[in-house]
Amino acid sequence: MTMSYITHVTADTDLMPGPDAEGGKGKSFRRMIWEDEGATETATKVAVWIAEPGVYPYPPRDLEETFVVLQGEAICRLGDGEPEKIGPGSIVRVPRGVAPWLEVLTPFRKVATVVPKP
């Protein structure tokens, strides 16, 4: 995969399948924007994530993620925290070891930075 120094978050090229929503009731896709040399599982990455409406639970991970919502609305819960509605302009920080959960309400797009925490 060749990565450009200039990209646009609405460019839907080079999309890769992401996880399906619970019960297969929605699909997601991702596009890598940048990743550390070596492209390993522990590399720092920046990606665009696009999702159809549905529930997307993730297990706790050994990394930290920060994302900015560009389009759409969702209910976001981090670990056992209170659910909160997020939308364009929301910035969400998912600490290491915390399970993020998203109920995507409308077509959703975010740009995320994932940093491994060994």
N, C-alpha and C positions, 0 to 999 in steps of 0.2 A: 504494500500500500504506500503510495507516494503522498506525502503531506505537504500542502502548500503553506507558505508563510502568510497568505491572505485567504480568508474564507468567510463565508456568511452563514449565520446560524439557521437561515431558512433554506439553504441549499440542500435539497433532499437527494444528494448523490452519495454513492458509497455507503448506503445504509446497510447495516447488518441486523439480523433479527435479535431482539432482546427477549426477556422473559414474557410469557403470556400472563394475562391477568388470571386470578383464581377462576377455576372452572372454564378456562378458555374463552371467557367473555370479553376479551379485548387483547390486542396485540401491542407490542412495543418494538421500537427500533432504535439503534444507536449509530452514531457516526463519530469515529475517533478524530479529534482535531490535532492532538499532540500527545506524545508519550515519551518518557525517558528513553535514552539509548538502551538497547538490549531488549526492549519490549517484553519484559517478563511479567509474571503475575503481580510482582511487588513494585512495578514501575509507577511513578506518578503519571497520571493521565488527565487529559481534558477532553470531554466528549459532549456531544449533543444527544439528548434522550428525548424521543417522541413517543407518546402513548395514547392509545384509544381509551375511552372510558372503561373503568373496571377497577378491581382492587389488586394492588401490587404489594404483597408483603415481602420483606427481605429478612434473612437471618442476621443476627449480630455479625459484624465483620471486623477484621483486624486492620482497619483503615479508617481514615477520616475523610468525609466528603463534605464539600460546600457546593451548593447549587443556587442558581438564580432562575426563577420562573420567568419565561419569556412570553408564554401563551397558555391560556387555559386556566382552569381552576381545579383544585383538589383539596381533600381533607388530608392533613398530614399528622401523623402521630409518631413520636420518637420514643421507642421503648415503651414504658408504662405511663408516659406523659399524657397530658390532655390533648385531644384532637384539636387542630386549628385549621381554619380555612386559609389556603394560600392561593395567590394568583400573580399576574404579571408584576414584576418588581420585588416580589418576596425573595429574601435570601435566607436559605436554610443551612444550618451547620449540623451535620450528623457526626457526633463524637465516636471515637473508636469504641467498638464493643456494643454499640447501641443499635437495636433493630429498627430500621425505618419502615413505615407502613404508609402507603398512599392509596387513597380512594380517588381516582381520577374522575372528575365530574364532566369535563368537556375536553375536546382534543387538547393535548398538553405537550408543551415543549420546554425543556430546561437545558441550561449549559452547566456542566458539573466539573469540578476538579476533585480528583480522588488521590489522596496521599497515603501511602502505606505507612504503618506504624509498627515496625518490627520489635 
